[in-house]
Amino acid sequence: MKLPVHRWLRYSAGYSAAWAEAVIRQASLNGPVTVLDPFVGSGTTMLAAQDAGAASYGIEAHPFVAHVAQAKIYRHTDVAEFQAFAEQVEAKAKSITASIDHYPKLIKSCYDDETLGQIDALRRAFELLKDNTPASELTWLLLVSILRKVSHANTAQWQYVLPSKSKKRVTSPIVAFAEGISTFAKDMNASVNLGPEPILIQGDARTCEGVPSGSVNLVVTSPPYPNNYDYADATRLEMSFMGDITGWGDLQNTVRRFLVRSCSQHVPPKSVDLETILADPILAPIHDEIAEVCRDLAEIRLTKGGKKTYHLMVACYFLDMAHVWNSLRRVCASPSQICFVIGDSAPYGIYVPVIQWFEKLALAAGFTSARFEQTRERNVKWKNRKHRVPLCEGRLWVEG
Ligand SMILES: C[S@@+](CC[C@H](N)C(=O)[O-])C[C@H]1O[C@@H](n2cnc3c(N)ncnc32)[C@H](O)[C@@H]1O
């Protein structure tokens, strides 16, 4: 991740800002474009829209991730004010006596006492000085962006933290914070303000509340895949350090309950009734196929040690996404263009035809055409894989 601003915090973006900007520029050749990303994450699409001169809305349900996206929108604010604020935090931290006893276990296992003392002092200095100005919000982002760099713990393939695995090179907090100030300032200086300020909504893609009806004509997004990735857990390190949560158990209430149900942690056994979900009329376009897949998953789980509730996850995921398609129809003018960067999945080796089902749900919601452009194959190198179902990823283009 080398692009200015986008590089400030690593997050599973789904696609590059350069690609999103190219899509938006191409669409703009036919007239003014208003973009929506209903799963905007750390803000890639909104920043790309602004760089392409287009107005945009972004919706993000994860409170911490929405905070990151909002801070990035401040990239065009006064650089000198940001630098002065961050340097004040840096200076104040030097006079603060650290106190590390209260940190949760995860944090203690990710930092030695000296490092934790230094980042604690930075956090306390920030807490004393914060004032909700753009400079303050950018400094918050800077602070959370150094947390993984200064930890000896490794992060797993998708950003979960592995305290038991260590990295070879670790940067000291003082150096990381100072380097961060220069990187942020450099990127802010380099970014030219080309379009209207994006509108970020900390909300729910299932309703698109806050986006006026018929106001959008281009949707570019990468929704969660039904592949058991836990977006709540992805920011556990940062949220634990900042005091937003005390441990894994808090993630359900502070984050997961707001999100599309794409991992089994969303749906503990008996938390929902499968037959009731499947009978929802909004799933009628895919009813017979999804019912078969969910029943197969309900059976196969009984043969597996973890007994994961993928049967409930798949049903709830498509119920949630059917609502997303209906809400997109409400906010999209006619005609509009939609691009979903999406992949299929195969929990417990049972194939879930995500792309075909999305096509059906999109057409049932009132869009008129759907076309899939495959960009890569997945799960084709069998080594270390849990199952041998070939999968793919690509762009689902919907119009109407
Ligand atoms: C693949 S990521 C998108 C990443 C994004 N392209 C970026 O640049 O960071 C999917 C995002 O959808 C968010 N999400 C999940 N459920 C949501 C919901 N109901 N409404 C809005 N956002 C949601 C997750 O928190 C996650 O950040």
The ligand as a MOL file (V3000), in Angstrom:
LIG
                    3D

  0  0  0     0  0            999 V3000
M  V30 BEGIN CTAB
M  V30 COUNTS 27 29 0 0 0
M  V30 BEGIN ATOM
M  V30 1 C -14.2430 -5.2800 2.2260 0
M  V30 2 S -14.4800 -4.0780 3.4670 0 CHG=1
M  V30 3 C -14.4740 -2.6150 2.4860 0
M  V30 4 C -13.1440 -1.9620 2.4940 0
M  V30 5 C -13.0970 -0.6550 1.7580 0
M  V30 6 N -13.1560 -0.8160 0.3120 0
M  V30 7 C -11.8520 0.1310 2.1650 0
M  V30 8 O -11.3040 0.8660 1.3560 0
M  V30 9 O -11.4080 0.0560 3.3000 0 CHG=-1
M  V30 10 C -16.1660 -4.2230 3.9410 0
M  V30 11 C -16.5870 -3.2160 5.0020 0
M  V30 12 O -17.9910 -3.3210 5.2040 0
M  V30 13 C -18.2510 -2.9250 6.5410 0
M  V30 14 N -19.6310 -3.3090 6.8890 0
M  V30 15 C -20.0930 -4.5150 7.3080 0
M  V30 16 N -21.4140 -4.4700 7.5050 0
M  V30 17 C -21.8290 -3.2210 7.1770 0
M  V30 18 C -23.1050 -2.5810 7.1460 0
M  V30 19 N -24.2170 -3.2140 7.5060 0
M  V30 20 N -23.1580 -1.3050 6.7190 0
M  V30 21 C -22.0280 -0.6440 6.3530 0
M  V30 22 N -20.7960 -1.1780 6.3970 0
M  V30 23 C -20.6880 -2.4590 6.7900 0
M  V30 24 C -17.1440 -3.6180 7.3170 0
M  V30 25 O -16.9680 -3.0420 8.5840 0
M  V30 26 C -15.9540 -3.4020 6.3740 0
M  V30 27 O -15.2500 -2.2470 6.7330 0
M  V30 END ATOM
M  V30 BEGIN BOND
M  V30 1 1 1 2
M  V30 2 1 2 3
M  V30 3 1 2 10
M  V30 4 1 3 4
M  V30 5 1 4 5
M  V30 6 1 5 6
M  V30 7 1 5 7
M  V30 8 2 7 8
M  V30 9 1 7 9
M  V30 10 1 10 11
M  V30 11 1 11 12
M  V30 12 1 11 26
M  V30 13 1 12 13
M  V30 14 1 13 14
M  V30 15 1 13 24
M  V30 16 1 14 15
M  V30 17 1 14 23
M  V30 18 2 15 16
M  V30 19 1 16 17
M  V30 20 1 17 18
M  V30 21 2 17 23
M  V30 22 1 18 19
M  V30 23 2 18 20
M  V30 24 1 20 21
M  V30 25 2 21 22
M  V30 26 1 22 23
M  V30 27 1 24 25
M  V30 28 1 24 26
M  V30 29 1 26 27
M  V30 END BOND
M  V30 END CTAB
M  END
